[in-house]
Amino acid sequence: MTEKVVDLDFSPPTANKKIKILTISDHPLSPSGVGTQTKYFIAELLRTGKYEFVSLGGAIKHENYNPVKVEDFGEDWVIYPIDGYGNPDTIRSVLRTTKPDILWFMTDPRFYPWLWQMENEVRGLIPMIYYHVWDNYPYPHYNKIWYDSTDVVATISKLTSDIVRVVSPDVEEKYIPHAVPEMFKKDTEQKNKEFRAELGVDEDRFIIFWNNRNARRKQSGSLVFWYASFLKKLKKKHKNAKATLLMHTEVKDPNGQDLFAVAESLGLNQNDDPKEFLISQEKVPNERLVQIYSAADVTVSVSDAEGFGLSTFESLACETPIIVTLTGGLQEQVTEIKQMNQDFTLKRNEKNSGKCIEYKHGIGLEPTSKAIIGSQEVPFIYEDRLSEHQVVEALMKMYEYGAEKRNELGKAGREHILKNYNFKKFTESWDELLTEVHDKQGSWENRKGYKAWELRKI
């Protein structure tokens, strides 16, 4: 998708049969997970011909703040670059000049207290839909005031769905998970060979792929240490075996570690194998990611907290099995949904603490401990910790499964994705929700069902 600067007409809008949605999120054309999913949400709904979008694109540095149209969709999608996620004055101005029917916003609730604090101004005119994800328990009752200030909370993961239902039972909630584009599918064996040749590795080498932001909760440095331990064990047990950890990330991210320094301290690439540890730092198109997922033997995510996890999601679509921490949205990727309790949490067994559990789509790592961490904004939340032993064990298991078993896991993973997270279901769910909200709650002169006051007995 491309964009171009345009001159916009700020005169009062004329009648339009299309439902106009105002979105606030990461810039929809940025590579972040929030940005990517916002783009998918908008593009799929635009293809129905029923909607038009005005987007406030934030969370990145902008060269200028000129509004732009996305050329693929012309007048139906205009993006306004903003700092952060906006402020009250921005919202007041955009509401009056573009006159949307619904406000849709997405990302961590920590970024939106200012928006909820002015909900009487916004909801008096149009409904607010929040696309929400939360990483873990205990139930965040401190979020209740925010959920209660929203017309509908759409949830990305089953864990988040359970949390919203328990914390704010009076708020309408709808589970709408992410979806993977059809382009994420396994490459041919010939293309896989070509990619490995490009990397300079042989066909028998065991490739571990990690595709995340280099941030603390992603445990990037820990993974490099644990991988070094795995290498020692692998070489001792299988003398001719070779492995590569390929990390697609930004080494100099201020929120993460200097991974080159970590690797150097562990002696990676310094012996007779210069391909033990590789880093891809350039931003690449999805077509390139498909090549990497397809050629890899396993994709790993050892995050101590993960709302959903797009890299492992995309990996399963490409028939590459995964090793993941059993936390947040990662749980429902590696397991079958029927293996979850009514409240959408995995059926836990304390005896499994610290173990590697084989599921139909890969290996799940049951946390060795659940530390309570927090901040002034988030008073408490679990942080799921893994141990070196279980990660090394999981990598060894995946290696020893062999290609045939890994292919079996990968194919089952793709079936899981196609069945439960396809774009048809994704688009239909959003279309149904947006249409229902628009028809029942209206907007502006037709606004229904919202009271800016309540009666309390004192």
C-alpha positions in Angstrom: 0.0 0.0 0.0 1.2 3.5 -0.8 0.3 6.9 0.5 0.3 10.4 -0.9 -0.1 13.9 0.6 -3.5 15.5 -0.2 -5.3 18.7 0.4 -8.4 17.9 2.5 -11.7 19.7 2.5 -12.7 20.6 6.0 -16.2 21.9 5.1 -19.1 20.1 6.9 -19.5 16.6 5.6 -22.3 15.7 3.3 -24.6 12.7 3.8 -22.7 9.5 3.1 -24.2 6.0 3.3 -20.8 4.5 4.3 -20.1 4.0 7.9 -17.1 6.3 8.8 -14.7 4.9 11.4 -12.1 7.0 13.2 -9.1 4.9 14.3 -6.3 5.6 16.8 -3.3 3.3 16.9 0.3 2.9 15.8 0.6 4.2 12.3 -1.3 1.7 10.1 1.5 1.5 7.6 4.2 0.9 10.2 5.7 -2.5 10.8 4.7 -2.8 14.5 2.3 -5.6 15.5 -0.4 -3.0 16.4 0.2 -1.1 13.1 0.1 -4.3 11.0 -3.2 -5.5 12.6 -4.8 -2.1 12.2 -3.9 -2.1 8.5 -5.4 -5.6 8.1 -8.6 -4.5 10.0 -9.0 -1.4 7.8 -8.1 -2.9 4.4 -10.4 -5.9 4.8 -13.4 -3.8 5.8 -12.8 -1.3 3.0 -13.0 -4.2 0.6 -16.6 -4.7 1.7 -17.5 -1.3 0.3 -19.5 -0.4 3.4 -16.9 1.7 5.2 -14.5 4.7 5.1 -11.7 5.4 7.5 -10.0 8.3 9.1 -6.9 7.2 10.9 -4.7 8.9 13.5 -1.4 7.2 13.0 1.0 7.5 16.0 3.8 5.9 17.9 6.5 6.7 15.3 8.5 9.8 14.3 7.1 11.6 11.3 8.9 13.6 8.6 5.9 15.8 8.4 2.3 16.0 9.6 0.5 16.3 6.3 -2.6 14.1 6.0 -2.3 11.4 3.4 -4.6 9.2 1.4 -3.8 5.5 0.9 -3.8 5.2 -2.9 -5.3 1.8 -3.0 -8.5 3.2 -1.4 -8.6 6.8 -2.4 -11.1 9.0 -0.5 -12.1 6.1 1.7 -8.9 6.0 3.8 -7.1 9.1 5.1 -4.3 9.0 7.6 -3.3 11.9 9.9 0.2 11.6 11.4 0.2 12.4 15.1 2.6 12.3 18.1 2.0 9.5 20.6 -1.6 8.6 20.3 -3.1 12.1 20.3 -4.6 14.3 23.0 -8.0 15.8 23.9 -7.6 18.8 21.6 -6.7 16.5 18.6 -9.8 14.3 19.2 -12.1 17.3 19.6 -10.8 18.8 16.3 -10.9 15.5 14.3 -14.4 14.7 15.6 -15.8 18.0 14.4 -14.0 18.2 11.1 -14.5 14.6 9.9 -17.7 13.7 11.8 -17.1 9.9 12.1 -19.8 7.4 13.2 -17.6 5.2 15.5 -14.3 5.6 17.3 -12.1 2.5 17.2 -8.8 2.4 19.1 -6.1 -0.1 19.8 -3.0 -0.7 21.9 -2.1 -0.9 25.6 -4.6 0.8 27.9 -1.8 2.8 29.6 -1.8 5.1 26.6 -5.4 6.0 26.7 -6.5 7.3 30.2 -6.7 10.8 28.7 -9.2 9.5 26.1 -11.4 7.7 28.6 -11.3 10.7 30.9 -13.1 12.7 28.1 -15.5 9.8 27.2 -18.5 11.9 28.0 -17.5 14.3 25.2 -16.8 11.4 22.8 -19.6 9.0 23.7 -22.1 11.7 23.7 -21.6 11.9 20.0 -20.4 8.4 18.8 -19.8 4.9 20.3 -16.2 3.9 21.4 -14.9 0.4 20.5 -11.6 -0.6 22.1 -9.6 -3.5 20.5 -7.9 -4.8 23.6 -5.2 -7.2 24.7 -4.0 -8.0 28.2 -1.0 -10.2 28.8 -1.8 -12.1 32.0 -3.6 -12.6 35.3 -4.3 -11.7 38.1 -7.6 -10.0 37.1 -6.7 -6.3 36.6 -9.6 -4.8 38.5 -7.8 -1.5 38.2 -8.8 -1.5 34.5 -12.5 -1.7 35.3 -12.9 2.1 35.2 -11.5 2.1 31.6 -13.6 -0.9 30.4 -16.7 0.7 31.9 -15.9 3.9 29.9 -16.2 2.1 26.6 -19.2 1.0 24.6 -17.7 -2.3 23.4 -14.4 -4.0 24.3 -13.3 -6.4 21.5 -10.6 -8.8 22.7 -7.7 -10.3 20.8 -7.0 -13.4 23.0 -9.2 -15.8 25.0 -7.3 -14.8 28.1 -8.2 -11.1 27.5 -11.8 -12.1 26.8 -12.1 -13.9 30.2 -10.4 -10.9 32.0 -12.9 -8.3 30.5 -15.9 -10.5 31.3 -14.9 -10.9 34.9 -13.6 -7.4 35.6 -16.4 -5.6 33.8 -19.4 -7.9 33.4 -21.7 -5.1 32.3 -19.6 -4.1 29.3 -20.3 -5.6 26.0 -17.3 -7.9 25.0 -16.6 -9.7 21.8 -13.6 -12.0 21.1 -12.1 -11.2 17.7 -8.6 -12.7 17.4 -6.0 -11.6 14.8 -5.8 -13.2 11.4 -2.9 -14.1 9.1 -2.9 -13.0 5.4 -3.0 -15.8 2.8 0.5 -15.0 1.6 1.9 -16.6 4.8 2.2 -20.2 3.6 5.0 -22.7 3.2 7.5 -22.1 0.3 8.5 -24.9 -2.0 11.4 -27.2 -1.0 13.4 -25.6 -3.8 12.9 -22.1 -2.5 13.9 -23.3 1.0 17.1 -24.7 -0.4 17.8 -21.5 -2.2 17.3 -19.5 1.0 19.6 -21.7 3.0 22.2 -21.4 0.3 21.8 -17.6 0.5 22.5 -17.8 4.2 25.5 -20.0 3.5 24.2 -23.0 5.5 23.7 -26.6 4.4 20.3 -28.3 4.2 20.8 -30.5 7.3 21.5 -27.6 9.6 18.9 -27.0 12.4 17.7 -23.4 12.1 16.0 -21.7 15.0 14.1 -18.5 14.1 13.3 -15.7 16.5 11.4 -12.6 15.2 10.6 -10.0 17.8 11.4 -6.6 19.1 14.6 -6.6 21.1 12.8 -5.6 24.3 13.1 -6.8 27.9 10.0 -8.9 28.1 10.9 -10.7 24.9 13.9 -12.2 26.8 16.2 -11.8 23.8 19.5 -11.9 25.8 18.3 -14.9 27.8 17.5 -16.8 24.6 21.1 -16.3 23.3 22.5 -17.6 26.6 20.2 -20.6 26.5 21.0 -21.3 22.9 24.7 -21.4 23.6 24.0 -24.0 26.3 21.9 -25.9 23.8 24.7 -25.9 21.3 27.1 -27.4 23.8 24.7 -30.2 24.6 23.8 -30.8 20.9 27.5 -31.1 19.9 28.2 -33.5 22.8 25.2 -35.7 22.0 25.2 -35.4 18.2 28.8 -34.9 17.1 28.2 -33.8 13.5 25.1 -31.7 14.2 25.1 -28.0 13.5 22.6 -25.3 14.4 21.9 -21.6 13.7 20.0 -19.1 15.8 18.6 -16.5 13.4 17.3 -13.4 15.1 15.3 -10.8 13.2 15.5 -7.7 15.4 17.1 -4.4 16.1 20.3 -4.9 18.0 20.6 -1.3 19.1 17.0 -1.0 20.4 17.3 1.2 23.5 14.7 -1.1 25.2 16.9 -4.2 24.6 20.3 -5.7 24.9 23.4 -5.5 22.7 23.0 -9.0 21.3 26.3 -8.9 19.5 28.1 -8.3 22.8 26.1 -11.2 24.4 27.0 -13.6 21.5 30.7 -12.5 21.6 30.9 -13.2 25.3 29.6 -16.7 24.7 32.0 -17.4 21.9 29.4 -17.8 19.3 30.7 -17.7 15.7 34.3 -17.7 17.0 35.2 -21.4 16.6 35.0 -23.4 13.4 31.4 -22.4 12.6 30.8 -18.8 11.6 27.0 -19.5 11.1 26.1 -20.4 14.7 24.5 -17.0 15.3 23.0 -14.6 12.7 21.0 -11.4 13.0 18.8 -9.8 10.4 18.3 -6.1 11.2 16.8 -4.7 8.1 13.0 -4.2 7.8 11.8 -6.7 5.2 8.5 -7.3 3.4 6.2 -10.2 4.3 7.5 -12.1 1.3 10.9 -12.2 2.8 9.5 -13.3 6.2 7.7 -16.2 4.5 11.0 -17.3 3.1 12.6 -17.3 6.5 9.7 -19.0 8.3 9.5 -21.7 5.6 13.2 -22.5 5.7 13.4 -22.6 9.5 12.9 -25.7 11.5 11.3 -24.0 14.5 10.2 -20.5 15.6 10.7 -19.7 19.2 9.1 -17.1 21.6 10.3 -17.2 25.2 8.6 -13.9 26.3 7.6 -13.6 29.9 4.5 -11.8 28.8 2.9 -11.8 25.3 -0.5 -10.5 24.3 -0.7 -12.6 21.2 2.6 -13.1 19.4 2.5 -12.5 15.7 5.8 -14.2 14.8 4.8 -17.6 16.0 1.3 -17.0 14.5 2.8 -16.4 11.1 5.2 -19.3 11.6 2.4 -21.8 12.0 0.7 -20.4 8.9 3.9 -21.4 7.1 3.9 -24.9 8.6 6.8 -24.3 10.9 6.3 -25.6 14.4 6.8 -23.4 17.5 8.3 -23.4 21.0 6.6 -20.9 23.2 6.1 -19.8 26.8 2.6 -20.9 27.9 1.5 -17.3 28.6 -1.0 -14.8 27.1 -2.1 -15.4 23.6 0.7 -17.8 22.9 -1.2 -20.5 24.7 -4.0 -20.7 22.2 -1.6 -20.9 19.3 0.4 -23.9 20.5 -2.7 -25.7 21.9 -6.1 -26.8 20.6 -8.9 -24.5 21.9 -10.7 -27.5 23.3 -7.7 -28.0 25.7 -8.7 -24.8 27.5 -11.1 -24.4 30.4 -14.4 -22.5 30.2 -12.6 -19.3 31.3 -10.1 -19.8 28.5 -7.1 -20.6 30.7 -5.2 -23.7 30.0 -6.0 -26.7 32.1 -3.1 -26.3 34.6 -1.3 -29.0 36.6 1.1 -27.7 39.2 3.2 -30.8 38.6 3.9 -29.5 35.1 5.7 -26.4 36.4 9.0 -25.9 34.5 8.2 -28.7 32.0 8.2 -28.9 28.2 4.8 -30.1 27.0 4.3 -31.5 23.5 1.1 -30.1 21.9 -0.3 -30.7 18.4 1.5 -27.6 17.0 4.7 -27.5 18.9 6.1 -27.4 22.4 4.7 -25.3 25.3 6.9 -24.3 28.2 5.1 -24.2 31.5 6.6 -21.3 33.5 8.9 -22.3 36.4 7.5 -19.3 38.4 5.0 -16.5 38.1 6.5 -13.3 39.6 4.2 -10.4 40.4 5.6 -7.2 38.9 4.1 -3.8 38.4 4.4 -0.1 38.1 2.5 3.1 39.0 0.2 2.6 36.0 -0.1 -1.2 36.2 -0.1 -2.1 40.0 0.3 -5.9 39.4 0.6 -8.5 36.7 2.2 -11.9 36.4 5.5 -12.3 34.7 6.0 -15.9 33.5 9.6 -17.0 34.0 11.3 -19.9 32.2 14.5 -21.7 33.1 17.5 -22.5 31.0 17.1 -26.2 31.5 13.5 -26.4 30.0 14.4 -24.2 27.0 17.5 -26.3 26.2 15.3 -29.4 26.6 12.7 -28.1 24.3 15.2 -27.2 21.6 16.8 -30.7 21.9 13.4 -32.3 21.6 12.5 -30.3 18.5 15.9 -31.2 17.0 15.5 -34.9 17.8 11.9 -35.0 16.4 13.5 -35.0 13.0 12.1 -33.4 9.8 9.2 -35.8 9.5 7.8 -35.1 13.0 8.4 -31.3 12.6 6.5 -31.3 9.3 3.6 -33.1 11.0 3.5 -30.5 13.8 3.7 -27.7 11.2 0.9 -29.0 9.1 -1.3 -29.3 12.1 -0.4 -25.8 13.1 -1.5 -24.4 9.7 -4.8 -26.3 9.9 -5.3 -24.7 13.3 -4.6 -21.2 11.9 -6.9 -21.7 8.8 -9.7 -23.0 10.9 -9.7 -20.5 13.8 -7.9 -17.4 12.6 -8.8 -16.9 8.9 -9.5 -13.5 7.3 -13.0 -14.5 6.3 -14.0 -15.0 10.0 -12.0 -11.9 11.0 -13.7 -9.7 8.5 -17.2 -11.1 9.1 -16.8 -10.7 12.9 -15.7 -7.0 12.6 -18.4 -6.2 10.0 -21.1 -7.8 12.2 -19.9 -5.9 15.3 -19.5 -2.5 13.6 -22.8 -2.8 11.8 -24.6 -3.7 15.0 -23.1 -0.9 17.0 -23.9 1.6 14.2 -27.5 0.4 13.8 -28.3 0.2 17.5 -26.3 3.1 19.0 -26.3 5.6 16.1 -24.1 8.7 16.1 -24.4 12.5 16.4 -28.1 13.4 16.0 -29.1 9.7 16.1 -27.0 8.7 19.1 -28.8 6.3 21.3 -28.2 4.2 24.5 -25.6 6.5 26.2 -26.1 8.5 29.4 -23.5 10.8 30.6 -24.9 10.5 34.2 -26.0 7.8 36.6 -28.1 7.8 39.8 -26.5 6.6 43.0 -28.1 6.1 46.4 -26.1 7.8 49.1 
